[in-house]
Amino acid sequence: MKPLHRHLVNTSRKVLCTAALAASLTTAAVVSTPSTADAGESEPTPDSPQAADRGDARLDLPGEVADPQVPAGSAAPEGTSGIPATALDAYQRAGLSVAAALPNCKLPWELLAGIGRVESVHASGYGLKADGSTEKPIRGPRLDGNGFAEIRDTDRGEWDADSVYDRAIGPMQFIPSTWQTWGADGNGDGKRDPNNLYDAALGAGLYLCAGDKDLTNAAKLDDAILSYNRSREYVNIVLGYMRQYQAGGAAGVENPPVGNYPTAPPGTLPTPPRRTAPPVVITPQAPVKPAPPVKPTTPPTTPPVTQPEKPVPPAAPHLAELTLLGGAGLKAETGAAFAEVPKVKVLLSDGKPAVGQDVVFTVESDTTGGTAFPKAPVESLVAKTDASGIATAPGLKAGAKPGTFTLRASAYDKVGRLSVGFTGTVTAKPVVDLLARPEGSNALSAAAGRSFKDVEVRATAQGKPLAVSGVVAELVEKKDGAWVPVDPATAKGPYFKGAKAGEKLTRLELPATGADGKIVLPELFTAADLAPGTYHLRLTTPGKVTLVLDLKVTAAEAATPPATPPTDPAKEPAKDPAKSA
């Protein structure tokens, strides 16, 4: 039995039973050099080098890393639900990218995780870094036909340090020639590196979806995995892990440290030879006799017919440019919506706008405690470009604490990926530090039976007006040196009118203010028989800033008798002279 098959059989014994259980239970740089592969039309053939029996990089790992034992009473191999955080991010990002570029494929990121688990245990033991690279290279056995397929060198040792035979490379174990065709840039750094898990995961996703497969079709899914490694044991174990991740989820765990064991078979890897031009050898030649003269021939009477060359159809335009519209920075206060809506413009290689193109907006490197699109899943939003090639991402809301983040916009097609990033900043929301009446305001005074109207207060922060909401106004009295709310059942002081007829309120939450911070209190009423004196109204902000207003109530005004209207002399009756005498 070949070494790969031995390894897979051992592992399959631990996984296939779990796979059956899981099955029963029924995701800024611009790439300037697009891939040479047309991922939507071409397709690997059964004799593809990638599908050959190519060994397993995990043969270099100790057993406890390569093949975790099944704990007693456990249904899954240890560590299957814990994927290194960087690996989990790479698989999920690749799934999202392929979904945008090839939506018909319906690639589950858990399939990539299953392959990564089988090929390199998610790069465990090789020193997986946060950027997706590894401290130690991952190389499979030499494919020299000795126990494995024979694949002669295709990369001049550039990736596998072997200029005679090929070796599978990187955490997803690509044959160098396969990588030359399907290599991708999964992290937007402008490079296509099979040793970087972000690049390798995206390349694997495009490879699996080749030929416009629909991976929800079990037969197509089977074909796709067989094209990666033509082994039934391999298919079974990959599907086992995939279904485990789908059924039980996968939690990101800390990236494991690099191991202190070899990462390649024993022996020194040959160094690619320096290629030089062969020496030029001049051999003396015997004298050549002149050829006899050629007799003239009669020219043909009919001119030769030349076939017109078939016009070469122009290449289909592809994504060529992705630019930010507006500023590169996004700013908002904690918990607030961003005033500026992120926008990008996508152009094709023919200079025309890319209409109807999917653009993926993703929040990355977030330290703000949850900046996200509330109506979208996780921290991503997929938007389509309009007739001008512009895609917008509305609804972005700042996290709960000050910090920074990157909002990455990515566009994909069958030959490449474009990516740009907005820099986001979330600042602390200012809080009211002072409530005060406008300067020069008169003391608040009203006679019993009258009311206090148009009482105005301003909210400020560091001397500047500030909008505020949730301010509470309540009648208070001082007891034992502290202000306490009055008892509504016995209080006789000023009051607010409630919504119900005759309802008297001693506590009321005030409406939110505008940007000027201006608070105008509702009318405060007093009873006609209210005893004269000073009553107190306290205003309190959510941040516990307070202001106590003194309400002076004077005695009720005395009733004034109505004045006698003056008489008109012209209308008075004439006096009798006799009576006057």
C-alpha positions in Angstrom: 0.0 0.0 0.0 1.3 3.4 -0.9 2.3 5.8 2.0 -0.6 8.2 1.2 -3.1 5.4 1.3 -1.7 4.1 4.5 -2.1 7.5 6.1 -5.6 8.0 4.8 -6.8 4.6 5.9 -5.5 5.2 9.4 -7.2 8.6 9.5 -10.4 7.4 7.9 -11.0 4.9 10.7 -11.2 7.8 13.1 -13.3 10.1 10.9 -15.7 8.0 8.8 -17.9 7.1 11.7 -18.0 10.7 12.7 -18.7 11.7 9.1 -21.7 9.4 9.1 -23.0 10.9 12.3 -22.5 14.4 10.9 -24.2 13.5 7.6 -27.2 12.1 9.5 -27.6 15.6 11.1 -28.1 16.3 7.5 -18.3 31.8 3.8 -5.4 47.8 -0.3 -3.8 46.3 -2.9 -4.9 45.9 -6.5 -4.0 42.7 -8.3 -2.4 43.9 -11.5 -1.6 40.4 -12.9 -4.8 38.4 -13.4 -4.7 34.6 -13.3 -4.1 32.9 -16.6 -6.9 30.5 -15.8 -10.5 31.0 -16.9 -12.1 29.5 -13.8 -15.6 29.4 -15.2 -14.9 27.6 -18.4 -11.8 25.4 -18.3 -11.7 22.3 -16.1 -9.0 20.0 -14.7 -9.0 16.6 -16.5 -8.7 13.2 -14.6 -5.1 13.0 -15.6 -4.3 16.5 -14.1 -1.1 16.4 -12.1 -3.0 17.8 -9.1 -5.1 14.6 -9.1 -2.1 12.3 -9.1 -1.1 10.2 -6.1 1.2 12.8 -4.6 1.7 11.9 -1.0 0.9 13.9 2.0 2.7 16.7 3.7 1.4 15.5 7.1 3.8 12.6 6.8 6.3 15.1 8.2 4.2 15.9 11.3 4.3 13.9 14.5 1.3 11.7 15.1 -0.3 13.8 17.8 -0.4 16.7 15.3 -1.2 14.9 12.1 -3.7 12.4 13.6 -5.3 13.5 16.9 -6.7 10.5 18.8 -10.4 10.2 19.4 -11.1 11.0 23.1 -13.2 8.5 25.0 -16.9 9.2 24.6 -16.2 11.8 21.9 -17.8 11.7 18.4 -15.2 13.7 16.6 -11.4 13.8 16.5 -9.9 16.2 18.9 -9.4 19.6 17.4 -11.8 19.3 14.5 -14.0 22.1 15.7 -11.0 24.3 16.6 -9.4 25.8 13.5 -6.5 28.2 13.9 -8.0 31.7 13.6 -6.0 32.7 10.6 -6.9 29.5 8.7 -10.6 29.9 9.6 -10.5 33.5 8.2 -8.7 32.3 5.1 -11.3 29.6 4.3 -14.3 31.9 5.0 -12.8 34.7 3.0 -12.1 32.4 0.1 -15.6 31.1 0.2 -17.0 34.6 0.1 -14.7 35.6 -2.8 -15.5 32.5 -4.9 -19.2 33.1 -4.2 -18.9 36.6 -5.7 -16.9 35.5 -8.7 -18.6 32.2 -9.4 -22.0 32.3 -7.7 -23.2 29.1 -9.5 -20.6 27.0 -7.8 -22.0 27.4 -4.3 -18.7 26.5 -2.7 -18.9 25.8 1.0 -16.0 27.2 2.9 -16.1 24.0 5.0 -14.9 22.1 2.0 -11.8 24.2 1.9 -11.4 23.6 5.6 -11.7 19.9 5.1 -9.0 19.9 2.4 -6.8 22.1 4.6 -7.3 19.7 7.5 -6.3 16.7 5.5 -3.4 18.3 3.6 -1.6 20.1 6.5 -3.8 20.2 9.6 -4.5 23.8 8.8 -0.7 24.5 8.6 -0.4 23.4 12.2 3.1 22.8 13.3 4.6 24.9 10.5 4.2 28.2 12.4 1.1 29.7 10.9 1.3 33.5 11.0 -1.5 36.1 11.1 -0.8 37.1 7.5 -1.3 33.5 6.3 2.3 32.6 5.7 4.2 30.0 7.7 7.6 30.0 9.4 8.6 26.7 7.8 7.8 25.8 4.2 5.4 22.9 3.6 6.6 20.5 1.0 5.3 17.0 0.2 7.3 14.0 -0.8 9.4 14.0 -3.9 7.2 12.8 -6.8 9.8 10.6 -8.4 7.6 7.5 -9.1 9.0 5.8 -6.0 5.8 5.0 -4.1 4.1 8.0 -5.7 3.3 9.4 -9.1 6.2 10.6 -11.2 6.0 14.3 -12.0 9.0 15.8 -13.6 10.0 19.3 -12.5 7.7 22.1 -13.8 8.8 25.1 -11.8 12.7 24.9 -12.1 12.6 24.5 -8.3 11.2 27.9 -7.7 8.6 26.7 -5.2 9.6 23.2 -4.1 13.5 23.7 -4.2 13.7 20.6 -6.5 14.7 21.1 -10.1 14.4 17.4 -11.1 11.0 16.3 -9.7 8.0 18.2 -8.4 6.7 18.2 -4.8 3.3 19.4 -3.6 3.7 22.8 -1.9 2.0 24.9 0.7 -0.8 24.3 3.2 -3.2 23.2 0.4 -0.6 21.1 -1.3 -0.6 22.4 -4.9 1.5 20.8 -7.6 3.7 23.7 -9.0 2.2 23.4 -12.5 -1.3 23.6 -11.1 -0.4 26.7 -9.1 1.0 28.4 -12.2 -2.5 28.1 -13.7 -4.8 28.5 -10.7 -2.7 30.6 -8.4 -4.7 33.4 -6.8 -4.2 36.4 -4.6 -6.5 35.9 -1.6 -5.2 38.7 0.7 -4.9 41.6 -1.8 -1.1 42.1 -1.5 -0.5 41.7 -5.2 1.3 38.4 -4.8 0.3 34.8 -5.6 2.0 32.6 -3.1 1.1 28.9 -2.6 2.8 29.0 0.8 0.3 31.7 2.0 -3.0 30.2 3.3 -5.1 33.1 2.1 -3.8 32.7 -1.5 -3.8 28.9 -1.4 -7.4 28.7 -0.1 -8.7 31.0 -2.8 -6.7 29.1 -5.5 -8.2 25.9 -4.2 -11.7 27.3 -4.3 -11.3 28.4 -8.0 -9.8 25.1 -8.9 -12.6 23.1 -7.3 -15.3 25.3 -9.1 -13.6 25.0 -12.5 -16.0 24.1 -15.3 -18.8 26.0 -13.7 -19.6 23.1 -11.3 -22.5 23.3 -8.9 -21.1 21.7 -5.7 -24.5 21.2 -4.2 -24.7 18.3 -6.7 -23.2 15.3 -5.0 -21.7 13.9 -8.2 -20.1 17.3 -9.1 -18.8 17.6 -5.5 -17.3 14.1 -5.8 -15.6 15.0 -9.1 -14.2 18.2 -7.7 -12.5 16.5 -4.8 -11.2 13.6 -7.0 -9.7 16.3 -9.3 -7.7 17.4 -6.2 -6.4 14.0 -5.3 -7.8 10.9 -7.2 -8.3 8.7 -4.1 -11.5 7.4 -2.7 -10.1 7.4 0.8 -9.1 11.0 0.3 -12.7 12.0 -0.8 -14.2 10.2 2.2 -12.0 11.9 4.7 -12.4 15.4 3.2 -16.2 15.0 3.1 -16.1 13.7 6.7 -14.3 16.8 8.0 -16.5 19.1 5.8 -19.7 17.7 7.3 -18.3 17.9 10.8 -17.6 21.6 10.3 -21.0 22.1 8.8 -22.9 20.2 11.5 -21.0 21.4 14.6 -19.5 24.7 13.4 -15.9 25.8 13.8 -14.4 28.1 16.4 -11.3 30.0 15.7 -8.5 29.2 18.1 -5.0 30.6 18.6 -2.5 29.9 15.9 -0.3 27.0 17.0 3.5 27.6 17.3 6.0 26.1 14.9 7.2 22.6 15.7 10.8 21.6 16.1 10.7 18.7 13.7 11.6 18.5 10.0 9.2 19.8 7.3 10.6 17.8 4.5 11.8 14.2 4.0 15.3 13.5 5.3 18.1 14.7 3.1 19.1 18.0 1.5 16.8 19.4 -1.1 18.7 20.0 -4.3 19.3 23.6 -5.2 18.0 24.6 -8.6 20.9 24.7 -11.0 22.0 28.0 -12.6 20.9 27.9 -16.2 23.5 29.0 -18.6 23.6 29.0 -22.4 25.3 25.9 -23.9 28.7 26.5 -25.5 28.8 27.0 -29.2 30.8 24.3 -31.0 32.0 25.0 -34.6 32.8 21.8 -36.7 34.8 22.2 -39.9 32.6 21.4 -43.0 33.7 19.9 -46.3 33.5 22.2 -49.3 30.1 22.2 -50.8 29.8 21.8 -54.6 27.7 24.4 -56.3 24.2 23.2 -57.2 23.4 23.0 -61.0 21.4 25.9 -62.3 17.7 25.5 -62.1 15.8 25.5 -65.4 13.1 28.2 -65.6 9.6 26.9 -65.4 6.4 28.3 -67.0 4.6 30.4 -64.4 1.1 29.0 -63.6 -1.7 30.5 -65.4 -4.0 30.6 -62.4 -2.8 32.6 -59.4 -2.7 30.7 -56.2 -5.7 31.2 -54.0 -4.9 32.5 -50.6 -7.3 31.9 -47.7 -8.1 35.1 -45.8 -7.0 34.9 -42.2 -9.8 34.5 -39.7 -10.2 37.5 -37.5 -9.1 36.9 -33.9 -12.0 37.8 -31.6 -11.1 40.5 -29.1 -10.6 39.3 -25.6 -13.6 39.8 -23.3 -13.1 42.8 -21.0 -12.1 42.0 -17.4 -12.0 43.9 -14.2 -9.2 46.4 -14.4 -9.7 49.2 -11.9 -11.3 49.7 -8.5 -11.1 53.1 -6.9 -12.4 54.8 -3.8 -14.9 57.6 -4.2 -14.8 60.3 -1.6 -12.2 60.3 1.2 -10.3 57.2 2.1 -11.2 57.7 5.8 -14.5 57.0 7.6 -15.2 58.7 10.9 -18.0 58.3 13.4 -18.7 58.4 17.1 -19.3 55.3 19.1 -22.6 53.6 18.3 -23.5 56.2 15.6 -24.1 55.6 11.9 -21.3 56.8 9.5 -22.3 60.1 7.8 -20.2 59.3 4.8 -21.5 56.3 2.8 -18.6 54.2 1.4 -18.5 54.1 -2.4 -16.2 52.6 -5.0 -16.1 52.6 -8.7 -15.2 49.6 -10.9 -13.9 49.9 -14.4 -13.3 47.2 -17.1 -10.2 46.8 -19.2 -11.9 48.5 -22.1 -12.4 51.6 -19.9 -16.2 51.1 -19.5 -17.9 50.9 -16.1 -18.5 47.4 -14.8 -22.3 47.3 -14.6 -24.0 44.8 -12.2 -20.7 43.8 -10.7 -20.8 42.3 -7.2 -18.5 44.2 -4.7 -17.9 42.7 -1.3 -17.5 45.2 1.6 -15.9 43.5 4.6 -14.9 45.0 8.0 -11.4 43.8 8.9 -8.9 44.4 11.8 -11.7 45.9 13.9 -10.8 47.2 17.4 -14.1 49.1 17.9 -16.1 46.4 19.4 -18.4 45.6 16.5 -18.4 48.1 13.6 -20.7 46.3 11.1 -23.6 46.4 8.7 -26.6 45.6 11.0 -28.8 44.2 8.2 -26.0 42.0 6.7 -24.5 38.7 7.9 -21.4 39.1 10.1 -19.3 42.1 9.0 -19.8 41.8 5.2 -22.2 43.3 2.7 -22.4 42.5 -1.1 -23.5 45.4 -3.2 -24.0 45.6 -7.0 -22.6 48.4 -9.2 -25.0 50.8 -10.9 -24.9 52.0 -14.6 -21.9 54.1 -13.7 -20.0 51.2 -12.2 -20.5 52.6 -8.6 -21.2 50.4 -5.6 -22.3 51.8 -2.3 -22.4 50.3 1.2 -25.1 52.0 3.3 -25.9 51.3 6.9 -22.4 51.0 8.4 -22.6 51.6 12.1 -19.7 52.3 14.5 -18.8 49.9 17.3 -19.3 50.5 21.0 -15.8 51.7 21.8 -13.2 54.0 20.3 -10.8 52.3 17.9 -9.9 51.7 14.2 -10.9 49.3 11.5 -10.4 48.7 7.7 -13.4 48.5 5.4 -12.2 46.4 2.4 -14.0 46.5 -0.9 -13.2 43.6 -3.2 -14.4 42.8 -6.7 -13.8 39.4 -8.4 -14.2 38.0 -11.8 -12.9 34.7 -13.4 -9.4 36.0 -13.9 -8.6 38.1 -10.9 -9.4 40.2 -7.8 -9.3 43.9 -7.1 -9.2 45.2 -3.6 -9.1 48.7 -1.9 -9.6 49.7 1.7 -11.1 52.5 3.6 -9.5 53.4 6.9 -12.1 53.8 9.6 -11.9 55.6 12.9 -14.4 55.5 15.8 -14.1 58.2 18.4 -15.7 58.5 21.9 -19.0 60.2 21.9 -18.9 63.6 23.7 -21.0 63.8 26.8 -22.8 66.8 28.3 -20.7 68.3 31.0 -22.9 71.3 31.8 -26.6 72.3 32.0 -27.2 76.0 32.4 -29.8 78.7 31.7 -28.8 81.3 29.2 -26.7 84.1 30.6 -28.8 87.1 31.8 -31.9 85.0 32.3 -34.3 86.3 35.0 -35.1 84.4 38.1 -38.1 82.1 37.8 -41.1 83.5 39.6 -44.9 83.0 39.3 -47.9 83.8 41.5 -49.9 80.9 42.8 -52.5 79.9 40.2 -50.1 81.0 37.4 -47.6 78.9 35.5 -43.9 78.9 34.5 -43.6 79.2 30.7 -40.7 79.0 28.2 -38.1 78.0 30.7 -34.9 77.5 28.7 -31.8 75.5 29.5 -28.7 74.8 27.3 -26.6 71.6 27.2 -22.9 72.0 26.4 -19.7 69.9 26.3 -16.5 71.8 26.7 -18.2 75.0 26.1 -19.9 74.0 22.8 -23.6 73.2 22.3 -24.3 69.4 22.2 -27.4 67.5 21.3 -28.7 65.5 24.2 -31.5 63.0 24.8 -33.0 61.3 27.8 -32.9 64.3 30.1 -35.3 63.8 33.1 -37.0 66.7 34.8 -38.4 66.1 38.3 -39.6 68.1 41.3 -37.3 67.5 44.3 -36.9 68.5 47.9 -33.9 68.5 50.2 -33.8 65.9 53.0 -30.7 65.4 55.2 -28.7 67.5 52.9 -29.5 65.6 49.7 -32.0 66.3 46.9 -34.7 63.6 46.7 -37.8 63.3 44.4 -41.0 64.6 46.0 -43.8 62.1 46.8 -46.3 62.5 43.9 -49.2 61.4 46.1 -48.6 64.3 48.6 -46.7 66.9 46.7 -48.4 70.4 46.5 -45.8 72.2 44.4 -45.7 72.9 40.6 -46.5 70.1 38.3 -46.6 69.1 34.6 -49.9 68.2 33.0 -50.2 64.5 31.9 -51.9 63.1 28.9 -55.0 62.2 30.9 -57.5 64.8 32.0 -56.6 66.1 35.5 -53.3 64.1 35.6 -50.5 65.9 37.5 -46.9 64.7 36.9 -43.9 65.5 39.1 -41.4 63.6 36.8 -41.1 63.8 33.0 -38.5 62.7 30.4 -37.9 65.6 28.0 -37.6 65.3 24.2 -34.2 65.1 22.5 -32.6 68.4 21.6 -31.2 69.6 18.3 -27.6 70.2 17.7 -27.9 73.6 19.5 -28.5 71.7 22.8 -31.5 73.9 23.6 -34.0 72.5 26.1 -37.4 74.3 26.5 -39.3 72.9 29.5 -43.0 72.1 29.2 -45.3 74.5 31.0 -45.3 74.1 34.8 -48.6 74.8 36.5 -49.4 75.8 40.1 -52.6 75.6 42.1 -54.3 78.8 43.2 -54.1 77.8 46.8 -50.4 76.8 46.6 -48.5 78.2 49.6 -45.9 80.8 48.7 -42.3 79.6 48.8 -39.5 78.3 46.7 -39.9 74.9 45.0 -37.2 73.0 43.1 -37.0 71.3 39.7 -34.0 69.1 39.0 -32.8 68.2 35.4 -30.6 65.1 35.0 -28.8 63.9 31.9 -28.0 60.2 31.2 -24.4 61.0 32.2 -25.7 62.2 35.6 -25.0 65.9 35.0 -27.6 67.8 37.0 -29.1 71.3 37.3 -31.5 72.4 40.1 -33.8 75.3 39.2 -35.4 77.4 41.9 -39.1 78.1 41.3 -40.3 81.0 43.4 -44.1 81.0 44.0 -45.6 84.2 45.3 -49.0 84.7 46.9 -52.0 84.6 44.7 -52.9 88.0 43.2 -55.8 89.7 45.1 -59.0 90.0 43.1 -59.5 93.6 41.9 -63.2 94.9 41.7 -64.3 95.9 38.3 -64.0 99.7 37.7 -67.2 101.9 37.3 -67.4 102.8 33.7 -67.4 106.6 33.1 -70.7 108.3 32.2 -71.4 110.3 29.1 -72.8 113.8 30.0 -74.6 114.0 26.7 -76.6 110.9 27.6 -77.6 112.1 31.1 -81.2 113.4 31.6 -81.7 117.2 31.8 -82.2 118.6 35.2 -85.6 120.3 36.1 -84.9 124.0 36.9 -87.8 124.2 39.3 -86.5 121.4 41.3 -83.1 122.9 41.3 -84.5 126.2 42.6 
